[in-house]
Amino acid sequence: MHLIYAILAILLVGLFSMNMHRSMHHTQNSMVVNEVVTQLTGAGYDVLDLIGRQPFDENTDESKQTPLTYPVIGNTGQLTPKADFGGCTALAVWTSGCDDLDDFDGLTIEVDVDGFQYETSIAVGYVDPLDPDSPSGGNSYAKEVTLTISNPYLLIGGQPMEVDLSRVYTYNRHTSSP
């Protein structure tokens, strides 16, 4: 009888120990995922800051206006149409070859953070300035830049880990001077 109690006690201790290890593994896995997502987000914000340093549109680049008059553009018809977005290359991103926000549309670049390579896909589109969650049917004074940052070697549930970030940039000098 004592042998049966001893075997049951060993079995219970083993089950308890296995459950503890599974719980610790889950916690550590969650911590690693959170660290990677934080790193992906930081890389994305760096790219958004780089893109945000560019003029809103080629036609609103005040450095090209001689003499500078306001408003630089008077209506949305003077903005670059969506069909003409893109044209920037990955090398041009780092050498100032992209001269406005919409040049980044359709571009995919590699970003290195602490030795990890992340693929960053960029999409740019017009949005309604009064409702930035809604795409605009045509040109508008607001552009949304959306990034999808991923690493094909970091898998969550068999799928590559991805983080989507977006930022809306507006042009506010269409009616007045600075």
N, C-alpha and C positions, 0 to 999 in steps of 0.2 A: 504494500500500500504506500509506503514511504517513497518507493521508486516512482510511482505514478505522480505523486505530489511534486517530487523533484523535477520530473520531466515537464510537468505543467508549469512550474515556476520558471524553468529555463526557457520554455516556449513563450511565456508572457514577457519576460525580460527581453527576449529577442525581438518580439513584435513591437514592444515599446521603443527599443533602440532603433529599429528600422523606421518607425514612424518619425522619430526625432530627426534622423538623418535625412529623410525625405523632406521634412519641413525646413531644415537648414538649407538643403539644396535649392528648394523653391525660393527661399528668401535671398540667397546669394545670387541666384539667376536673375531675380527681379532687380537686385541692386546693379548688376552688370548691365542689364537692359537700360535702366535709368541713366547710368553713366554714359552709355553709347548715345542714347537719345539726346542727352545734354550736349555731348560733343557734336552731334549732327546739327542741333539747333544753333550752336555757336558758329559753326561753319556757315550755315545758312544766313545768319544775321550779318556775317562778314561780307558775304556775296551781295546781300541786299544793300548794305552800306556802300559797297563799291558801285553798284548800279545806280543808287540814289544820288551819287555825286554828279551824274550826267544831267544835261539839260532835259527838260520835259519832252521836247520835240525839236527836230532840226530847225523848224521855223520859229521857235521861241528862244533860240540860243542868242542871248543878248550880246555875247562877245563877237558875234558876226554882224551885228547891226551898226551901220555907220551912216548917218548919225543915229544915235539911239533915240527912238520916239516911243511913246506909249499911247495906246496899248500896242505891244509888239505885234500881236495878231488881234483881229477884231471879231472873228467868228470861227467856229469849229471847222468850217470848210477849208480853212487854211492849214489845218493839222495834217500830218501824214496819215493816209488811209491805211486801214488794217492790212490790206493786201500787200502793202509795201513794207511791212514790218520785217525785221530780221536783217541778215546780211553781215553780221559781225562774226568773226572767227574766234576760236578759242585763244589763239595767240594775241589777237587784237585786244582781248579783254585786259590782259596784263600790260599792254603797251599803249594804252589810251587810243586804240583804233576805233572804238565804239563811241560815236559822238552824241547819242541820245538814248533815252530809255528803250524805245521800241527796237533799236538795233539788236538787243539781246534776245528777242523772240526766237524760239526754236533752237537756241544754242544749248549744247551740253558741254560742261567743263569738268575737269578733274580737280578736286580740292584736296590738299594734303593737310591733315591735322594730326600732329604727334605721330607721324609715320603711317597713319591709316589713310588710304585713298577713298574718297567719296565722290560718287558721280552726281553732279548737280544739273538737272534739266530745268530750263528757264522758259516760261511762257509769259507773254505780255498781251494784254487786251484792254480795250476801252471799257469802262464801267460807268454807270449812271452816278454822277457826283452827289446826287441827293440820296441815293440808295446804293452804296458801293458793293453790296452783295449781288446786285443785278447787272449782268452784262449790258452794255449799251448797244443799241441797234446801229449806231454809226459813230462818227468821231465825237469825242466829248473832252471836257477839261479834266478828266480823271482817268488814270491808267493803273491797272492792277498788274503787279509783277508777282508771279507764282513760281516757287521753287519746289522741286521734288528732289530730295537728297536721299541717296541710297548707297549701299555697299552690297554687291551680290554675294559676298562671302559671309555676311552677318545674317543669319536666318532666324526667323521667329515662326514657329509652327510650319517650317518648311518653305516659307516665303521670305524673300529678301526684306530686310528692315527698311522702311521708308518713312521719311518725315516730310510733310508738306507745310510750307510757310508761304504767306503772301503779305504784300504790303501795297497800299494804294497811295499813289503819288498824284498830286493835283497841281494844276497850273492856275494861279490866282491873279495873274497880272493881265488878264484879258479885258479888264474894265478900267484899271487905274494904274498910276505910277507907284513905285515902291514907297 
